[in-house]
Amino acid sequence: MNIAHDLGIDSGLVPVPGSAVPVPNIRRPLHRIAETRRRQGLSVRSAARRLGTSMEQVRREEDPNFDMPLSELYEWQQALEVPVTELLVESDSPLSSTVLSRARLLRVMKTVRSIQETTKCVSIERLAAMLEHQLVELMPELKDVTAWPSVGQRRSHQDVGRTAERVIPDNFFTDSLG
C-alpha cells in the first residue's frame, strides 16, 4: 500500500508523485450572451430563429458557463449585431466605456432603422437619413444594422402560421358540444 493508507489518511488529499495537484473547481462566467441578448431587446424565440436552432439550445448556450466553440460565438455576434468583445467576459469589471459607447450607438442605429421602416412623413425620413449618415461616419460597421424586431413574426400573405400545420381531429367540434 502507501504511507497515507498506513496512517489512515484519505489518500485523495495526498497527491501522488508526478500527478497534478487538484485545484478547486471555481467556475467563472465565460460569456455574457444572455445579458447582451436582453439588453438588445431580443427574445429567446427571435434569437433561436436568427441562429437557426431551437429555443432549448439557445437557453443552453446562454448559460454563462457553457463552453462554446469560437465559431458559435461568432454566430451569436451576428445574430445580436454586436462586437464579439461585448459577448466575452474579460474580468469581473463592467463593460468598458468604449464598448458601452458602441452599444449605445448600435441601439440608436436600430432605432433609426425602425423609424425609417415605419414613417410615412418625408421630413422624418430625411432626418432619419441624415442621422443614419452621421452614425455610419462615427462607426462604419453600423451600415448593415437592422431595425429593432417588431412584435410577432412578419409573414407574407402566402405564409401560414403554426396553427395551420396542426391537424384537428374530426370529433373536436362534436365532442365539445355534447
C-alpha positions in Angstrom: 0.0 0.0 0.0 1.2 3.5 0.8 2.0 5.7 3.8 -1.3 7.5 3.7 -3.1 4.2 3.9 -1.0 3.0 6.8 -1.6 6.2 8.7 -5.4 6.2 8.0 -5.2 9.4 5.9 -7.6 9.8 3.0 -5.3 9.2 0.0 -7.3 11.7 -2.1 -5.7 14.5 -0.1 -2.1 13.4 -0.6 -1.0 13.9 -4.2 0.7 11.0 -5.9 4.2 12.0 -7.2 4.1 13.1 -10.8 0.3 13.8 -10.7 -1.4 17.2 -10.9 -2.3 18.8 -7.7 -6.2 19.1 -7.6 -7.4 22.7 -7.9 -10.8 23.7 -6.5 -13.4 23.9 -9.4 -14.2 27.6 -9.4 -16.3 28.3 -12.4 -16.3 31.8 -13.6 -18.5 33.0 -16.5 -17.2 32.6 -20.0 -19.5 34.9 -21.8 -22.4 37.4 -21.5 -24.6 36.2 -24.2 -27.9 36.2 -22.2 -27.1 39.7 -20.7 -26.4 41.1 -24.2 -29.5 39.5 -25.8 -31.7 41.0 -23.1 -30.1 44.4 -23.5 -30.6 44.2 -27.2 -34.3 43.6 -26.6 -34.3 40.2 -28.4 -36.4 37.3 -27.2 -35.2 33.8 -26.9 -37.5 32.8 -29.7 -36.2 35.5 -32.0 -32.6 34.6 -31.1 -33.4 30.9 -32.0 -34.9 31.9 -35.3 -31.9 34.1 -36.2 -29.4 31.3 -35.2 -31.5 28.6 -36.9 -31.7 26.5 -33.8 -34.2 25.6 -31.0 -35.1 27.7 -28.0 -33.7 25.0 -25.7 -30.3 25.2 -27.5 -30.4 29.0 -27.1 -31.1 28.6 -23.4 -28.2 26.1 -23.0 -25.8 28.3 -24.9 -26.8 31.4 -22.9 -25.6 29.7 -19.7 -22.6 31.8 -18.8 -20.6 28.6 -18.0 -21.4 27.0 -21.4 -18.1 26.5 -23.2 -18.8 27.0 -26.9 -16.5 27.0 -29.9 -15.4 30.3 -31.3 -17.4 29.7 -34.5 -20.7 29.6 -32.4 -19.7 32.8 -30.6 -19.3 34.5 -34.0 -22.8 33.2 -34.9 -24.1 34.9 -31.7 -22.3 38.0 -32.6 -24.0 38.2 -36.0 -27.4 37.3 -34.5 -27.1 40.0 -31.8 -25.4 42.5 -34.1 -22.8 43.5 -31.5 -19.0 43.4 -31.4 -17.6 40.0 -30.3 -15.8 41.7 -27.4 -19.2 42.6 -25.9 -20.1 38.9 -25.6 -16.9 37.9 -23.8 -16.2 38.1 -20.1 -12.7 39.5 -19.6 -12.8 40.2 -15.9 -15.1 41.0 -13.1 -15.3 44.6 -14.2 -18.3 46.1 -16.1 -18.1 46.7 -19.8 -15.5 49.2 -20.9 -16.6 52.7 -21.8 -15.7 52.1 -25.4 -17.9 49.0 -25.6 -20.8 50.8 -23.8 -20.5 53.7 -26.3 -20.6 51.3 -29.2 -23.6 49.5 -27.8 -25.4 52.8 -27.3 -24.6 53.8 -30.9 -25.9 50.4 -32.1 -29.1 51.0 -30.2 -29.5 54.4 -31.7 -28.9 53.0 -35.2 -31.5 50.2 -34.6 -34.0 53.0 -33.6 -33.1 55.0 -36.8 -33.7 51.9 -38.9 -37.1 51.3 -37.2 -38.1 54.9 -37.9 -37.1 54.5 -41.5 -39.2 51.4 -41.8 -42.4 52.8 -40.3 -42.5 56.5 -41.1 -44.7 57.9 -43.9 -43.6 61.5 -43.3 -41.0 62.9 -45.8 -39.4 65.3 -43.3 -38.9 62.5 -40.8 -37.4 60.2 -43.5 -34.9 63.0 -44.3 -33.9 63.5 -40.6 -33.5 59.7 -40.2 -31.3 59.5 -43.3 -29.1 62.3 -42.0 -28.8 60.7 -38.6 -28.0 57.3 -40.3 -25.3 59.0 -42.4 -23.8 60.6 -39.3 -23.8 57.4 -37.3 -22.1 55.5 -40.2 -19.4 58.2 -40.2 -18.8 57.6 -36.5 -18.9 53.8 -36.7 -18.8 52.4 -40.3 -19.9 48.8 -39.2 -23.3 50.2 -38.3 -24.3 50.4 -42.0 -25.5 46.8 -42.0 -27.5 47.0 -38.8 -31.2 46.1 -39.0 -34.2 47.6 -37.2 -35.5 46.5 -33.8 -37.5 43.3 -34.0 -41.2 44.1 -34.4 -43.8 42.4 -32.2 -44.5 38.9 -33.6 -43.2 37.5 -36.8 -43.9 39.2 -40.1 -45.5 36.8 -42.7 -46.4 37.3 -46.2 -49.9 36.5 -47.3 -48.7 33.1 -48.7 -47.1 32.0 -45.4 -49.2 30.1 -42.9 -48.8 30.1 -39.1 -48.1 27.1 -36.9 -51.8 26.6 -36.3 -52.3 25.8 -40.0 -49.8 22.9 -39.7 -51.7 21.2 -36.8 -54.3 18.6 -37.5 -57.6 18.9 -35.7 -59.4 15.6 -35.1 -62.8 15.2 -36.8 -64.6 14.8 -33.4 -63.1 18.0 -32.0 -66.2 20.1 -32.7 -68.8 17.4 -31.9 -67.2 16.4 -28.5 -67.2 20.0 -27.2 -70.9 20.5 -27.9 -72.1 17.4 -26.1 
